[in-house]
Amino acid sequence: MEAKLYAASPPLGVGRGFLGLATELGRGKCSLAFPAKASDNIAALIAGKPSEHFDELVPGGGKVEGRFSHHLETAIRNWLSM
């Protein structure tokens, strides 16, 4: 797990680096989360890839927060069962 805080949607280069890291790790799916609304460039870059993004993720953020929490719980549970 890697965490960074971006006040705005990450620039396209960060998205490309994220997908490159996901490829290097050999994982089927990696996740990028940030508190801002995703730019069209980031959303288009990640669309159609096995990785996903959670934009507008803030404490008390409702659906996005719940979806991300569920995602983390599932990932940790799967990792512990290995």
C-alpha positions in Angstrom: 0.0 0.0 0.0 1.3 3.5 -0.9 -0.5 6.6 0.2 -0.1 10.2 -0.9 -2.3 13.2 -0.5 -3.3 15.3 -3.5 -5.4 18.5 -2.9 -6.5 18.4 -6.5 -6.9 15.6 -9.0 -3.4 14.1 -9.6 -1.7 15.2 -12.8 -1.7 12.8 -15.8 2.0 11.9 -15.0 0.9 10.6 -11.6 -1.8 8.5 -13.2 0.7 7.0 -15.7 3.2 6.3 -12.9 0.4 4.6 -10.9 -0.5 2.3 -13.8 3.2 1.6 -14.3 3.6 0.6 -10.7 0.5 -1.6 -10.9 2.1 -3.4 -13.9 5.4 -3.8 -12.1 3.7 -5.3 -9.1 2.0 -7.8 -11.3 -1.3 -7.3 -9.5 -4.6 -7.6 -11.3 -6.0 -4.5 -9.7 -4.5 -1.5 -7.9 -6.4 1.5 -6.5 -5.7 5.2 -6.6 -7.7 7.4 -4.1 -7.7 11.1 -3.7 -10.0 13.8 -2.2 -10.7 15.9 -5.3 -12.9 15.2 -8.3 -11.0 13.2 -10.9 -10.0 15.2 -14.0 -11.2 13.8 -17.3 -7.6 12.8 -18.2 -7.2 10.6 -15.1 -10.6 9.1 -15.4 -10.0 8.3 -19.1 -6.5 6.9 -18.4 -7.8 4.5 -15.8 -11.0 3.5 -17.5 -10.8 0.1 -19.2 -7.8 -0.9 -17.0 -8.0 -3.5 -14.2 -7.0 -0.7 -11.8 -9.6 1.7 -10.3 -9.8 5.1 -8.8 -11.7 6.5 -5.8 -12.1 10.2 -6.3 -13.8 12.7 -4.0 -12.7 10.4 -1.0 -13.1 12.4 2.2 -14.1 11.4 5.7 -17.8 11.2 6.0 -18.0 11.1 2.2 -20.9 8.6 2.0 -20.9 6.2 -0.9 -17.3 6.7 -2.0 -16.0 6.3 1.6 -18.1 3.2 2.1 -17.0 1.7 -1.3 -13.3 2.4 -0.5 -13.6 0.9 3.1 -15.2 -2.2 1.7 -12.5 -2.4 -1.0 -9.7 -2.2 1.7 -11.4 -4.7 4.0 -11.7 -7.2 1.2 -8.1 -6.7 0.1 -6.8 -7.2 3.7 -9.0 -10.2 4.2 -7.8 -11.8 1.0 -4.1 -11.0 1.9 -4.5 -12.6 5.4 -6.0 -15.7 3.9 -3.0 -16.3 1.7 
